[in-house]
Amino acid sequence: MKINKDLVISKTILFLFIITFIVIFKSIFGEENTLIGVTTITAVLMLLDRDLTLSPVKNTLRLLCINLLIGIGAHFASENMYLGILLNFAILFFISYIFCSTLRSSIYLPFSLQYLFILSSPVSYDKLPIRLLSLAVGAIVIILSQLIVNKNKLHKSGNKLLHNVCDLITDKIHNKENINDIEVNQMIHDSIDKFRIMVYDKREYNYYLTFEGRLKLNLSISLESISTLLDRKNINSIDKNILSTLEELIIDVKLTLDNKSCPSSKYVDDLLKICEEKNINDLLNLQVLDSMLLLSDTLDNLRKLDVKHFNVVNISHEYTNIFRNSCIKSFLFDRKSIKFCYGMRVGITIAVGAFLVDYFNLTEGRWILFTILALTTPIYETSHSKTKDRLFATIIGSICIIILFSIFQDPTSRTMIIMLAGYLNGYINKYKYSTIFVTISAIGSAAIAGNVHTLSFNRVFYVFIGAIMAILSNRYIFPYKLNDSIKQLDNLYHSTMIKMLKEVENLLYGNKRPTIMKNLVVLTSLIDSKARTDEALVNESNFSEMITERRNLVANIYELYALILKKDVTQDKQKEIISDLRELIDYSDEDISIQISHLEKDIESTKDIDTKIIISSIAVILQELNHLSRLKKLA
């Protein structure tokens, strides 16, 4: 196996940083608060995936309140086992609910672990202020790390992602024989999703986008749409003038992202005149032109944007309640949502487990609680393999630590073994094997000067008890299955599509609300990303194709919106477009051949290239809705 030098260096530096932080934290706040240092650094690393820098004061106060709630709640829960039932349920439900994300990777683990660590290691009242202070400092450390690492993340990391997409599109334009369309498209989708998540994080009040985010979101939409249109089956059907101008435009995008000067992209206007003279009518070329128009306009606006205004948010327009209507609200907040079901399951199971540990005075009973937390999963189907892997890893890890500690009996050697296990764990991504190293570290830390055989047996026994409780919990307490996730994601996607089409209709009536449209686009990317995670578990041949088709649909609806927003639509054409839009909004499974034929005749009869593009967009959206409908029937 080839060793990646850069990986070894980065992992080693990270490990040394973690150890240094924990040692410093321990020296400041005492050994009894060491585990708070562990959960703090865990939270720091997990939350770096989010960008919390737009509102650092607000986010600091939120984390501060959560950490203090955890510290005070766990302290009183450990004082009285009967009060603990209520407190353990309420606080773990709260943590799980707010940090279990409907559409993102969940980040509840460090905060839930922190609660269990404090619950299992209570301190006296005279030491409680120091513990609470350590929790407060932990919240501040999390935000400070955000300001250090994630400052201008959208500009730095986001530009790299978009630059990579441009390189892949250039390969498509040259129609290189050695590129794999499926792999390239997946790489582009992944980069676009990561970028839009950055835009999603960089919002004020979960709604208002920064100026940079607004413009670069447009870039991501047009680039993804162009990539789709340039698939190998289409490339030879695209007009040569369009292709050559497109390549020039992509070069300009890369120069702009690299902060290099480039001329204005007015040559796209010249291309439109050429296409109008050639009377181009086919949907493919008109759609490429549509995407190029959005890309060109966005580039011009991006060049004019001063870097000092990148993170500025315009909150002059009114906040909308569009995301709080019955469809989306029921998905996010009702009793069948993943957040509610998971929160109830974890709260109930750990409350029962903690009561049993206290009632029977189980010395190492905390392993029951840790196992419950590790194996109680938001989606039922993921719990099976994790339970098997956890039991396997605990047994293997216990055997390894018994053998190692039998050979190396002095505390220094044993400490080195524990540290080595922690270091090697940084290279392991698979849960089954990483848990082996976690077991070695956990048992080794507890048994460094004691009886490792007894501790190993107890851990295996308590892990087994915790696993049984987690299995029963996942199956019977507010179960949430993969089909529930797929169905609710599908419902949310459908309602979002309808809202996007209605926003296009509202625009034609003069009601301009681009921020709503941009938020809806970002929302669809989050849904798609979550759906692709579900795809790994679901066995449906059309699932991946459906997700891809939905992405194309979103891009086309948005580009239609952007074009209408930019161009003046005549009164006669406005009525016709509104009529066509109503067909899209009210679409069912009827035959669309007549409507498509009607739209194609409209394209041929008009001379104005902008109107051609608008009508072609409606025709393509109708075709995609029809294709999606067929795929759903086959699923």
C-alpha positions as CSV (number, residue, x, y, z in Angstrom):
1,M,0.0,0.0,0.0
2,K,1.4,3.4,-1.0
3,I,1.7,5.8,1.8
4,N,0.5,9.4,1.1
5,K,3.2,11.6,2.6
6,D,0.9,14.7,2.8
7,L,-1.8,12.6,4.6
8,V,0.7,11.3,7.2
9,I,1.9,14.9,7.9
10,S,-1.6,16.4,8.2
11,K,-2.8,13.5,10.4
12,T,0.3,13.7,12.6
13,I,-0.1,17.5,13.0
14,L,-3.8,17.1,13.8
15,F,-3.1,14.4,16.4
16,L,-0.4,16.5,18.1
17,F,-2.7,19.5,18.1
18,I,-5.5,17.4,19.7
19,I,-3.2,16.0,22.4
20,T,-1.8,19.5,23.1
21,F,-5.2,21.0,23.4
22,I,-6.4,18.3,25.8
23,V,-3.3,18.6,28.0
24,I,-3.6,22.4,28.2
25,F,-7.3,22.1,28.9
26,K,-6.6,19.5,31.7
27,S,-3.9,21.7,33.2
28,I,-6.3,24.7,33.4
29,F,-9.5,23.1,34.5
30,G,-8.4,19.9,36.3
31,E,-8.4,16.2,35.6
32,E,-12.1,15.9,36.4
33,N,-12.9,18.1,33.3
34,T,-10.5,16.5,30.9
35,L,-13.4,14.8,29.0
36,I,-15.0,18.2,28.4
37,G,-11.8,19.1,26.6
38,V,-12.1,15.9,24.5
39,T,-15.7,16.7,23.6
40,T,-14.8,20.4,22.9
41,I,-12.1,19.5,20.4
42,T,-14.5,16.9,18.9
43,A,-17.1,19.6,18.4
44,V,-14.5,22.0,17.0
45,L,-13.5,19.5,14.3
46,M,-17.1,18.5,13.5
47,L,-18.4,22.1,13.3
48,L,-15.7,23.2,11.0
49,D,-17.9,21.6,8.3
50,R,-20.3,24.5,9.1
51,D,-19.6,28.2,8.6
52,L,-20.6,30.1,11.7
53,T,-18.6,33.2,11.0
54,L,-21.4,35.4,9.7
55,S,-22.9,35.8,13.2
56,P,-20.1,34.9,15.6
57,V,-21.6,36.7,18.7
58,K,-25.0,35.2,18.2
59,N,-23.6,31.7,17.7
60,T,-21.3,32.0,20.7
61,L,-24.3,32.9,22.9
62,R,-26.2,29.9,21.5
63,L,-23.4,27.4,22.2
64,L,-22.8,29.0,25.6
65,C,-26.4,28.5,26.6
66,I,-26.4,24.9,25.3
67,N,-23.2,24.0,27.1
68,L,-24.3,25.5,30.4
69,L,-27.7,23.7,30.1
70,I,-25.7,20.5,29.6
71,G,-23.5,21.1,32.6
72,I,-26.3,22.1,35.0
73,G,-28.7,19.5,33.8
74,A,-26.3,16.6,34.0
75,H,-25.1,17.7,37.5
76,F,-28.7,17.7,38.9
77,A,-29.6,14.5,37.0
78,S,-26.6,12.7,38.7
79,E,-27.8,13.9,42.1
80,N,-31.2,12.2,42.0
81,M,-32.0,9.1,39.9
82,Y,-35.7,10.0,39.8
83,L,-35.2,13.6,38.8
84,G,-32.6,12.2,36.4
85,I,-35.3,10.4,34.4
86,L,-37.0,13.7,33.5
87,L,-33.8,15.7,33.0
88,N,-32.0,13.0,31.0
89,F,-35.0,12.7,28.6
90,A,-35.6,16.4,28.2
91,I,-32.0,17.5,27.6
92,L,-31.0,14.6,25.3
93,F,-34.2,15.1,23.3
94,F,-33.3,18.8,23.0
95,I,-29.7,18.1,22.0
96,S,-30.7,15.4,19.5
97,Y,-33.5,17.5,18.0
98,I,-31.6,20.7,17.4
99,F,-28.4,19.0,16.2
100,C,-29.9,16.1,14.2
101,S,-30.2,17.7,10.8
102,T,-33.0,16.9,8.4
103,L,-30.9,17.6,5.3
104,R,-27.3,17.8,6.6
105,S,-24.9,15.5,8.4
106,S,-25.9,15.5,12.0
107,I,-23.6,17.0,14.7
108,Y,-25.3,15.9,17.9
109,L,-22.5,13.5,18.9
110,P,-20.0,15.7,20.7
111,F,-22.8,17.5,22.7
112,S,-24.6,14.2,23.6
113,L,-21.3,12.7,24.6
114,Q,-20.5,15.7,26.7
115,Y,-23.7,15.3,28.5
116,L,-23.0,11.6,29.2
117,F,-19.5,12.3,30.3
118,I,-20.6,14.9,32.8
119,L,-23.5,12.6,33.9
120,S,-21.0,9.7,34.5
121,S,-18.4,11.9,36.2
122,P,-20.2,14.3,38.6
123,V,-18.3,16.8,40.7
124,S,-19.1,18.3,44.1
125,Y,-20.9,21.6,44.4
126,D,-17.6,23.5,45.2
127,K,-16.1,22.3,41.9
128,L,-19.2,23.0,39.8
129,P,-18.3,26.6,38.9
130,I,-15.0,25.4,37.4
131,R,-16.9,22.8,35.4
132,L,-19.3,25.4,34.1
133,L,-16.4,27.7,33.3
134,S,-14.8,24.9,31.3
135,L,-18.0,24.4,29.3
136,A,-18.2,28.2,28.7
137,V,-14.7,28.3,27.5
138,G,-15.4,25.3,25.2
139,A,-18.2,27.3,23.5
140,I,-15.8,30.2,22.9
141,V,-13.1,27.9,21.6
142,I,-15.5,26.5,19.0
143,I,-16.3,30.0,17.6
144,L,-12.7,31.1,17.8
145,S,-11.7,28.1,15.7
146,Q,-14.4,29.1,13.2
147,L,-13.0,32.6,12.9
148,I,-9.5,31.2,12.3
149,V,-10.3,28.4,9.9
150,N,-13.6,29.4,8.2
151,K,-12.9,33.1,7.6
152,N,-13.8,33.8,4.0
153,K,-14.4,30.0,3.5
154,L,-17.0,30.7,0.7
155,H,-14.4,32.8,-1.2
156,K,-11.4,30.5,-0.7
157,S,-12.8,26.9,-0.6
158,G,-15.8,27.8,-2.7
159,N,-13.7,29.2,-5.5
160,K,-11.6,26.1,-5.6
161,L,-14.8,24.0,-6.0
162,L,-16.1,26.1,-8.9
163,H,-12.7,26.2,-10.5
164,N,-12.6,22.4,-10.5
165,V,-16.1,22.4,-12.1
166,C,-14.8,24.7,-14.9
167,D,-11.8,22.4,-15.5
168,L,-14.1,19.4,-15.9
169,I,-16.5,21.3,-18.2
170,T,-13.5,22.2,-20.4
171,D,-12.7,18.5,-20.7
172,K,-16.2,17.9,-21.8
173,I,-16.0,20.7,-24.4
174,H,-12.9,19.1,-25.9
175,N,-14.8,15.8,-25.9
176,K,-11.8,13.9,-24.6
177,E,-12.2,10.1,-25.2
178,N,-10.5,9.1,-22.0
179,I,-13.0,10.8,-19.6
180,N,-15.8,8.9,-18.0
181,D,-19.0,10.9,-18.2
182,I,-20.6,9.2,-15.2
183,E,-17.5,9.8,-13.0
184,V,-17.1,13.4,-14.2
185,N,-20.8,14.2,-13.7
186,Q,-20.6,12.8,-10.2
187,M,-17.5,14.9,-9.4
188,I,-19.3,18.0,-10.7
189,H,-22.5,17.3,-8.7
190,D,-20.4,16.7,-5.5
191,S,-18.5,20.0,-6.0
192,I,-21.7,21.9,-6.7
193,D,-23.4,20.4,-3.6
194,K,-20.4,21.3,-1.4
195,F,-20.4,24.8,-2.7
196,R,-24.1,25.3,-2.2
197,I,-23.9,24.0,1.3
198,M,-21.4,26.8,2.0
199,V,-23.9,29.3,0.6
200,Y,-26.5,27.8,2.8
201,D,-24.4,28.2,5.9
202,K,-23.4,31.7,5.0
203,R,-26.9,33.2,5.5
204,E,-28.3,35.7,8.0
205,Y,-31.5,34.6,9.8
206,N,-31.4,31.4,7.7
207,Y,-32.6,33.4,4.7
208,Y,-30.6,36.4,3.6
209,L,-27.6,35.6,1.4
210,T,-24.4,37.5,1.2
211,F,-23.7,39.5,-2.0
212,E,-20.9,37.0,-2.9
213,G,-23.2,34.0,-2.1
214,R,-26.0,35.4,-4.3
215,L,-23.7,35.8,-7.4
216,K,-21.7,32.6,-7.0
217,L,-24.9,30.6,-6.5
218,N,-25.8,31.8,-10.0
219,L,-22.4,30.6,-11.3
220,S,-23.0,27.2,-9.8
221,I,-26.4,26.9,-11.4
222,S,-25.3,27.9,-14.9
223,L,-22.2,25.7,-14.7
224,E,-24.1,22.6,-13.6
225,S,-26.7,23.2,-16.4
226,I,-23.9,23.6,-19.0
227,S,-22.2,20.4,-17.8
228,T,-25.5,18.5,-18.2
229,L,-26.0,19.8,-21.8
230,L,-22.5,18.9,-22.7
231,D,-22.9,15.2,-22.2
232,R,-21.2,13.1,-24.9
233,K,-24.5,12.3,-26.7
234,N,-25.2,16.0,-27.2
235,I,-21.7,17.5,-27.8
236,N,-21.7,17.0,-31.6
237,S,-25.2,18.6,-32.0
238,I,-24.1,21.9,-30.4
239,D,-23.3,24.8,-32.8
240,K,-19.6,25.3,-33.2
241,N,-19.8,29.1,-32.6
242,I,-21.7,28.4,-29.4
243,L,-19.0,25.9,-28.3
244,S,-16.1,28.1,-29.0
245,T,-17.7,31.1,-27.2
246,L,-18.6,28.8,-24.3
247,E,-15.0,27.8,-23.9
248,E,-13.9,31.4,-23.9
249,L,-16.6,32.2,-21.3
250,I,-15.4,29.3,-19.0
251,I,-11.8,30.7,-19.2
252,D,-13.2,34.0,-18.1
253,V,-14.9,32.4,-15.1
254,K,-11.7,30.8,-14.0
255,L,-9.8,34.1,-14.3
256,T,-12.5,35.9,-12.3
257,L,-12.4,33.2,-9.6
258,D,-8.6,33.6,-9.5
259,N,-9.0,37.4,-9.0
260,K,-7.3,38.1,-12.4
261,S,-8.6,40.8,-14.7
262,C,-10.4,39.8,-17.9
263,P,-12.4,41.7,-20.4
264,S,-16.1,42.1,-20.2
265,S,-18.0,39.1,-21.6
266,K,-20.0,41.2,-24.1
267,Y,-19.0,38.7,-26.8
268,V,-21.9,36.6,-25.6
269,D,-24.2,39.4,-26.9
270,D,-22.5,39.1,-30.3
271,L,-23.1,35.4,-30.2
272,L,-26.8,35.9,-29.6
273,K,-27.0,38.1,-32.7
274,I,-25.3,35.4,-34.8
275,C,-27.7,32.8,-33.5
276,E,-30.7,35.1,-34.2
277,E,-29.5,35.6,-37.8
278,K,-29.0,31.8,-38.2
279,N,-32.5,31.3,-36.8
280,I,-31.5,28.6,-34.4
281,N,-34.6,26.8,-33.1
282,D,-33.5,23.5,-31.6
283,L,-34.0,23.1,-27.8
284,L,-30.4,22.0,-27.1
285,N,-28.7,25.0,-28.5
286,L,-31.2,27.4,-27.1
287,Q,-30.7,25.9,-23.6
288,V,-26.9,26.2,-23.9
289,L,-27.4,29.9,-24.8
290,D,-29.7,30.3,-21.8
291,S,-27.1,29.0,-19.4
292,M,-24.4,31.1,-21.1
293,L,-26.5,34.2,-20.6
294,L,-26.8,33.6,-16.9
295,L,-23.1,32.9,-16.6
296,S,-22.1,36.0,-18.6
297,D,-24.4,38.4,-16.6
298,T,-23.2,36.9,-13.3
299,L,-19.6,37.3,-14.3
300,D,-20.1,41.0,-15.1
301,N,-21.8,41.6,-11.8
302,L,-19.1,39.7,-9.9
303,R,-16.4,41.8,-11.4
304,K,-18.1,44.9,-10.2
305,L,-18.5,43.6,-6.6
306,D,-15.9,45.1,-4.3
307,V,-14.2,42.4,-2.1
308,K,-15.2,44.5,0.9
309,H,-18.8,43.8,0.1
310,F,-18.5,40.0,-0.3
311,N,-19.9,39.3,3.2
312,V,-22.4,42.1,3.2
313,V,-26.1,41.0,3.6
314,N,-28.9,43.1,2.2
315,I,-31.9,42.8,4.7
316,S,-33.8,45.7,3.3
317,H,-36.4,43.4,1.7
318,E,-39.0,41.7,3.9
319,Y,-38.4,38.2,5.3
320,T,-40.8,35.7,3.8
321,N,-42.7,32.9,5.5
322,I,-42.7,30.8,2.4
323,F,-40.6,28.1,4.1
324,R,-43.1,27.9,7.0
325,N,-46.1,26.7,5.1
326,S,-47.9,23.5,6.0
327,C,-46.0,21.2,3.6
328,I,-42.5,22.1,4.7
329,K,-43.4,22.8,8.3
330,S,-45.0,19.3,8.6
331,F,-41.9,17.7,7.2
332,L,-39.5,19.6,9.5
333,F,-41.5,19.7,12.7
334,D,-44.2,17.1,12.9
335,R,-44.1,13.9,15.0
336,K,-43.0,11.8,12.0
337,S,-39.9,13.9,11.2
338,I,-36.4,12.4,11.6
339,K,-35.5,15.0,14.2
340,F,-38.5,14.4,16.4
341,C,-38.3,10.6,16.1
342,Y,-34.6,10.4,16.8
343,G,-34.8,12.9,19.7
344,M,-37.6,10.9,21.4
345,R,-35.8,7.6,20.9
346,V,-32.5,8.7,22.3
347,G,-34.1,10.6,25.2
348,I,-36.3,7.7,26.3
349,T,-33.6,5.0,25.9
350,I,-30.8,6.8,27.7
351,A,-33.2,8.0,30.4
352,V,-34.1,4.4,31.1
353,G,-30.5,3.2,30.8
354,A,-29.2,5.9,33.2
355,F,-31.9,5.0,35.7
356,L,-30.9,1.3,35.6
357,V,-27.3,2.1,36.0
358,D,-28.0,4.2,39.1
359,Y,-30.6,1.9,40.5
360,F,-28.3,-1.2,40.4
361,N,-25.2,0.9,41.1
362,L,-23.3,-0.4,38.1
363,T,-19.7,0.8,38.5
364,E,-18.8,0.7,34.8
365,G,-22.4,1.2,33.7
366,R,-21.5,4.2,31.6
367,W,-20.6,1.8,28.8
368,I,-24.3,1.0,28.5
369,L,-25.1,4.6,27.9
370,F,-22.2,5.2,25.5
371,T,-23.3,2.1,23.5
372,I,-26.9,3.3,23.4
373,L,-25.8,6.6,22.0
374,A,-23.5,5.1,19.5
375,L,-26.0,2.5,18.1
376,T,-29.2,4.5,18.3
377,T,-29.3,5.9,14.8
378,P,-31.7,8.4,13.1
379,I,-32.6,5.9,10.3
380,Y,-33.4,2.4,11.3
381,E,-31.7,0.5,8.5
382,T,-28.2,1.9,9.5
383,S,-28.4,0.4,13.0
384,H,-28.0,-3.2,11.9
385,S,-24.5,-3.1,10.6
386,K,-23.4,-0.7,13.4
387,T,-24.6,-3.0,16.1
388,K,-22.7,-6.0,14.6
389,D,-19.6,-3.9,14.0
390,R,-19.7,-2.4,17.6
391,L,-19.8,-5.9,19.2
392,F,-17.1,-7.2,16.9
393,A,-14.9,-4.2,17.5
394,T,-15.3,-4.3,21.3
395,I,-14.4,-8.0,21.5
396,I,-11.4,-7.6,19.3
397,G,-10.3,-4.4,21.0
398,S,-10.6,-6.0,24.4
399,I,-8.5,-9.0,23.4
400,C,-5.8,-6.7,21.9
401,I,-5.6,-4.5,25.0
402,I,-5.4,-7.6,27.3
403,I,-2.5,-9.0,25.3
404,L,-0.7,-5.7,25.0
405,F,-1.1,-4.8,28.7
406,S,0.0,-8.3,29.7
407,I,3.3,-7.7,27.8
408,F,3.8,-4.1,28.7
409,Q,3.1,-3.5,32.4
410,D,4.7,-0.2,33.2
411,P,2.5,2.9,33.0
412,T,4.8,4.7,30.5
413,S,4.6,1.9,27.9
414,R,0.8,1.6,28.4
415,T,0.4,5.3,27.9
416,M,2.3,5.1,24.6
417,I,0.0,2.2,23.5
418,I,-3.0,4.3,24.2
419,M,-1.6,7.3,22.3
420,L,-0.6,5.1,19.4
421,A,-4.1,3.7,19.2
422,G,-5.6,7.2,19.1
423,Y,-3.1,8.2,16.4
424,L,-3.8,5.2,14.2
425,N,-7.5,5.7,14.6
426,G,-7.1,9.0,12.6
427,Y,-6.3,6.9,9.5
428,I,-9.3,4.6,9.7
429,N,-12.6,5.6,8.1
430,K,-14.6,2.4,8.5
431,Y,-16.7,2.3,11.7
432,K,-15.9,-1.4,12.5
433,Y,-12.1,-0.9,12.6
434,S,-12.0,2.6,14.1
435,T,-14.1,1.3,17.0
436,I,-11.3,-1.3,17.7
437,F,-8.8,1.5,18.3
438,V,-11.4,3.4,20.4
439,T,-11.9,0.3,22.6
440,I,-8.2,0.0,23.1
441,S,-7.9,3.6,24.1
442,A,-10.9,3.5,26.3
443,I,-10.1,0.3,28.2
444,G,-6.4,1.2,28.3
445,S,-7.1,4.6,29.8
446,A,-9.3,3.1,32.5
447,A,-7.0,0.2,33.3
448,I,-3.6,1.9,32.9
449,A,-2.8,1.1,36.6
450,G,-5.5,-1.5,37.3
451,N,-6.9,-4.9,36.2
452,V,-7.4,-4.8,32.5
453,H,-9.1,-8.3,32.4
454,T,-11.9,-7.3,34.7
455,L,-12.4,-4.0,32.8
456,S,-12.4,-5.8,29.4
457,F,-15.0,-8.3,30.5
458,N,-17.2,-5.6,32.0
459,R,-17.0,-3.5,28.9
460,V,-18.0,-6.4,26.6
461,F,-20.9,-7.2,28.9
462,Y,-22.2,-3.6,29.2
463,V,-21.7,-3.0,25.5
464,F,-23.9,-6.1,24.9
465,I,-26.6,-4.8,27.3
466,G,-26.4,-1.4,25.6
467,A,-26.6,-3.0,22.1
468,I,-29.8,-4.9,23.1
469,M,-31.4,-1.7,24.4
470,A,-30.4,0.2,21.2
471,I,-31.8,-2.6,18.9
472,L,-35.1,-2.6,20.7
473,S,-35.2,1.2,20.7
474,N,-34.5,1.5,17.0
475,R,-37.2,-1.0,16.2
476,Y,-40.0,0.0,18.6
477,I,-39.5,3.6,19.9
478,F,-40.6,6.1,17.3
479,P,-39.0,4.1,14.4
480,Y,-37.9,6.1,11.4
481,K,-37.1,4.0,8.3
482,L,-35.5,4.6,5.0
483,N,-38.8,4.6,3.2
484,D,-40.0,7.4,5.5
485,S,-37.0,9.5,4.6
486,I,-37.4,8.9,0.9
487,K,-41.1,9.7,1.0
488,Q,-40.7,12.9,3.0
489,L,-37.8,14.1,0.9
490,D,-39.8,13.5,-2.2
491,N,-42.8,15.4,-0.8
492,L,-40.5,18.3,0.1
493,Y,-38.9,18.3,-3.3
494,H,-42.3,18.4,-5.0
495,S,-43.5,21.3,-2.9
496,T,-40.3,23.2,-3.6
497,M,-40.6,22.7,-7.3
498,I,-44.2,24.1,-7.3
499,K,-42.9,27.1,-5.3
500,M,-40.2,27.7,-7.9
501,L,-42.7,27.6,-10.8
502,K,-45.0,30.0,-8.9
503,E,-42.2,32.4,-8.3
504,V,-41.6,32.5,-12.1
505,E,-45.3,33.2,-12.5
506,N,-45.1,35.9,-9.8
507,L,-42.2,37.5,-11.6
508,L,-44.3,37.9,-14.8
509,Y,-46.9,39.7,-12.7
510,G,-44.1,42.1,-11.5
511,N,-43.5,40.5,-8.1
512,K,-39.7,40.2,-7.9
513,R,-38.4,38.0,-5.1
514,P,-35.1,36.6,-6.2
515,T,-33.9,35.8,-2.6
516,I,-36.8,33.4,-2.3
517,M,-35.8,31.7,-5.5
518,K,-32.2,31.4,-4.5
519,N,-33.1,29.8,-1.2
520,L,-35.4,27.3,-2.9
521,V,-32.5,26.3,-5.2
522,V,-30.1,25.8,-2.3
523,L,-32.8,23.8,-0.5
524,T,-33.1,21.4,-3.5
525,S,-29.4,20.8,-3.4
526,L,-29.6,19.9,0.2
527,I,-32.4,17.5,-0.5
528,D,-30.5,16.0,-3.4
529,S,-27.4,15.5,-1.2
530,K,-29.5,13.8,1.4
531,A,-31.2,11.7,-1.2
532,R,-27.9,10.5,-2.5
533,T,-27.0,9.4,1.0
534,D,-30.2,7.3,1.1
535,E,-29.4,6.0,-2.4
536,A,-26.5,4.0,-0.8
537,L,-29.1,2.1,1.2
538,V,-32.0,1.8,-1.3
539,N,-32.2,-0.8,-4.0
540,E,-33.9,1.0,-6.8
541,S,-32.5,1.1,-10.4
542,N,-34.0,4.5,-11.2
543,F,-33.2,6.3,-8.0
544,S,-30.0,7.9,-9.2
545,E,-31.5,8.8,-12.6
546,M,-34.4,10.5,-10.8
547,I,-32.1,12.6,-8.6
548,T,-30.1,13.7,-11.7
549,E,-33.3,14.6,-13.6
550,R,-34.5,16.7,-10.7
551,R,-31.3,18.6,-10.7
552,N,-31.7,19.4,-14.4
553,L,-35.2,20.5,-13.7
554,V,-34.2,22.9,-10.9
555,A,-31.4,24.5,-13.1
556,N,-33.8,25.0,-16.0
557,I,-36.5,26.6,-13.8
558,Y,-34.0,29.0,-12.2
559,E,-32.5,29.9,-15.6
560,L,-36.0,30.7,-16.9
561,Y,-36.5,32.9,-13.9
562,A,-33.2,34.7,-14.3
563,L,-33.8,35.3,-18.0
564,I,-37.3,36.8,-17.4
565,L,-35.9,38.9,-14.6
566,K,-33.3,40.3,-17.0
567,K,-35.4,40.8,-20.1
568,D,-38.5,42.8,-20.8
569,V,-41.3,40.5,-21.8
570,T,-44.1,42.0,-24.0
571,Q,-47.7,41.9,-22.8
572,D,-48.7,39.4,-25.5
573,K,-45.8,37.1,-24.8
574,Q,-46.4,37.5,-21.1
575,K,-49.9,36.1,-21.3
576,E,-48.7,33.2,-23.4
577,I,-45.9,32.4,-21.0
578,I,-48.2,32.6,-18.0
579,S,-50.6,30.1,-19.7
580,D,-47.7,27.7,-20.4
581,L,-46.5,28.1,-16.8
582,R,-49.9,27.2,-15.5
583,E,-49.6,23.9,-17.4
584,L,-46.3,23.2,-15.6
585,I,-47.7,24.1,-12.2
586,D,-50.8,21.9,-12.7
587,Y,-48.9,19.2,-14.6
588,S,-50.2,15.6,-14.1
589,D,-49.3,12.4,-16.1
590,E,-51.0,13.4,-19.3
591,D,-49.5,13.1,-22.8
592,I,-47.3,16.2,-23.5
593,S,-46.7,15.7,-27.2
594,I,-49.4,18.2,-28.2
595,Q,-48.0,20.9,-25.8
596,I,-44.4,20.3,-27.0
597,S,-45.5,20.6,-30.6
598,H,-47.3,23.8,-29.8
599,L,-44.2,25.3,-28.1
600,E,-41.9,24.3,-30.9
601,K,-44.1,26.1,-33.4
602,D,-44.0,29.2,-31.2
603,I,-40.2,29.0,-31.2
604,E,-40.1,28.8,-35.0
605,S,-42.6,31.6,-35.5
606,T,-40.7,34.1,-33.3
607,K,-37.6,36.0,-34.5
608,D,-36.4,37.3,-31.1
609,I,-33.7,35.1,-29.7
610,D,-34.6,35.9,-26.0
611,T,-38.2,34.9,-26.5
612,K,-37.0,31.7,-28.3
613,I,-34.9,30.8,-25.2
614,I,-37.7,31.5,-22.8
615,I,-40.2,29.3,-24.7
616,S,-37.5,26.6,-25.2
617,S,-37.0,26.6,-21.3
618,I,-40.7,26.0,-20.7
619,A,-40.6,23.1,-23.3
620,V,-37.6,21.5,-21.7
621,I,-39.1,21.8,-18.2
622,L,-42.2,20.1,-19.4
623,Q,-40.2,17.3,-20.9
624,E,-38.3,16.8,-17.7
625,L,-41.5,16.7,-15.6
626,N,-42.8,14.1,-18.0
627,H,-39.6,12.1,-17.7
628,L,-39.6,12.3,-13.9
629,S,-43.2,11.0,-13.9
630,R,-42.2,8.0,-16.0
631,L,-39.2,7.2,-13.7
632,K,-41.5,7.3,-10.6
633,K,-43.9,4.8,-12.3
634,L,-41.0,2.4,-12.9
635,A,-39.6,2.8,-9.4
